[in-house]
Amino acid sequence: MQRELTPERLEFLEKDYQRGFIKFCGFQVAKIEMGLFESTLKIGENHKTQDNFIHAGLIATMSDHTAGYAAYTLVADDVRILTIEFKINFLKPAYGNALKCKSEIISQGKQIIVAQSTVFDIRDTHEKMVSKSTITLMALHAEKLATKNR
């Protein structure tokens, strides 16, 4: 298990978080601590539905991905995190100019980690909670994951 968040690990997590599809979405790292990860997103027209709300799939992706990186703060460098179950409750439509996601680890076993993510809709001068989710994650050594993909 990861004992502390070294400057190198923090730098790795920040860069790794913002790759691929997540870079396309525009998510940014806001805060990293042991067992906690926060992200933000400035909303553009491409994030909205036909009814001008922020797309629920975007909120779900933010919840899941940020939870995975909260888990990464607790594991060794050679461990990979995979989502194995995901449950989200959408509490109200989001329509503000930004989103903020706060993910915290609520249970950690040797292989199974459970996180809770809360997404807030930033509406000018205030924020509203728009979703709450529980994400179950699996920690696997990178070598085992590589073997399974062959």
C-alpha positions in Angstrom: 0.0 0.0 0.0 1.1 3.6 -0.7 2.4 5.1 2.6 2.5 8.8 1.6 1.9 11.0 -1.3 5.4 12.0 -2.5 5.8 15.0 -4.8 6.5 12.5 -7.6 3.3 10.6 -6.9 1.3 13.8 -6.8 2.7 14.9 -10.1 2.0 11.5 -11.7 -1.6 11.4 -10.4 -2.3 14.9 -11.7 -0.9 14.2 -15.2 -2.4 10.6 -15.4 -5.9 11.8 -14.3 -6.1 14.2 -17.4 -5.4 11.7 -20.2 -7.4 10.3 -23.1 -11.2 10.6 -22.9 -10.9 12.7 -19.7 -8.7 15.2 -21.4 -11.4 15.4 -24.1 -14.1 16.0 -21.5 -12.0 18.8 -19.9 -11.8 17.6 -16.3 -9.1 19.3 -14.2 -7.5 18.3 -10.9 -8.4 20.5 -8.0 -7.1 18.7 -4.9 -5.3 15.5 -4.0 -4.9 14.0 -0.5 -4.7 10.5 0.9 -8.1 8.9 0.2 -9.4 12.1 -1.4 -9.5 13.5 -4.9 -11.3 16.5 -6.2 -11.8 17.6 -9.8 -13.5 20.5 -11.6 -14.9 21.2 -15.1 -15.7 24.5 -16.8 -18.9 23.8 -18.7 -19.0 24.4 -22.4 -21.8 24.1 -24.9 -20.5 20.6 -25.8 -21.3 19.4 -22.3 -25.0 20.2 -22.5 -28.1 18.2 -23.6 -30.7 19.3 -26.0 -32.6 20.8 -23.0 -29.6 22.9 -22.0 -28.8 20.8 -18.9 -25.3 19.4 -18.2 -25.3 15.8 -19.6 -25.9 13.1 -16.9 -23.3 10.9 -18.6 -20.7 13.6 -18.1 -21.5 13.8 -14.4 -21.4 10.0 -14.1 -18.0 9.9 -15.8 -16.6 12.6 -13.5 -17.9 10.7 -10.4 -16.4 7.4 -11.5 -13.0 8.7 -12.8 -12.4 11.0 -9.8 -13.3 8.1 -7.4 -10.7 5.9 -9.2 -8.0 8.5 -8.5 -9.0 8.8 -4.9 -8.2 5.1 -4.7 -4.9 5.6 -6.5 -3.8 7.9 -3.6 -3.9 4.8 -1.3 -2.2 2.1 -3.4 1.4 1.4 -4.5 2.7 2.7 -7.8 2.5 -0.7 -9.5 -1.2 -1.1 -8.7 -4.0 -0.3 -11.2 -7.6 0.6 -10.3 -10.6 -0.8 -12.2 -14.3 0.0 -11.5 -16.4 -3.1 -10.8 -19.6 -1.5 -9.7 -21.2 2.0 -9.9 -24.4 3.4 -8.5 -25.4 7.0 -9.0 -28.3 9.1 -7.8 -29.1 12.3 -9.7 -30.6 14.7 -7.3 -31.5 17.6 -9.6 -30.6 18.8 -13.0 -27.3 20.6 -13.4 -27.1 23.8 -15.6 -24.4 26.0 -14.1 -21.1 27.2 -15.5 -18.9 24.6 -13.8 -18.9 21.2 -11.9 -16.9 20.2 -8.9 -16.5 16.5 -7.8 -15.3 15.4 -4.4 -14.5 11.7 -4.1 -13.5 10.0 -0.8 -12.6 6.5 0.0 -15.0 5.1 2.5 -13.7 1.5 2.7 -10.4 -0.1 1.8 -9.6 -3.8 1.7 -6.6 -5.6 0.1 -8.3 -5.7 -3.3 -11.7 -4.0 -3.0 -12.0 -0.3 -2.4 -15.3 1.7 -2.1 -15.5 5.4 -2.8 -18.2 7.9 -2.6 -18.4 10.8 -5.1 -20.5 14.0 -4.8 -20.9 16.3 -7.7 -21.8 20.0 -7.2 -23.1 22.3 -9.9 -21.5 25.7 -9.6 -24.1 28.4 -10.3 -22.5 31.8 -10.3 -22.0 32.5 -6.6 -23.3 29.3 -5.1 -23.1 25.5 -5.6 -25.8 22.8 -5.5 -25.3 19.1 -4.9 -26.6 17.4 -8.1 -25.4 13.8 -7.6 -24.2 11.2 -5.1 -22.6 8.0 -6.1 -21.0 4.9 -4.7 -18.2 3.3 -6.7 -16.7 -0.1 -6.0 -13.1 -0.5 -7.3 -10.7 -3.3 -7.6 -6.9 -2.9 -7.0 -4.8 -5.1 -9.3 -1.1 -5.3 -9.7 -0.2 -4.0 -13.2 1.5 -7.3 -14.1 -1.7 -9.2 -13.5 -3.7 -6.8 -15.5 -1.3 -7.0 -18.4 -1.5 -10.9 -18.3 -5.3 -10.8 -18.4 -5.3 -8.7 -21.5 -3.3 -11.2 -23.6 
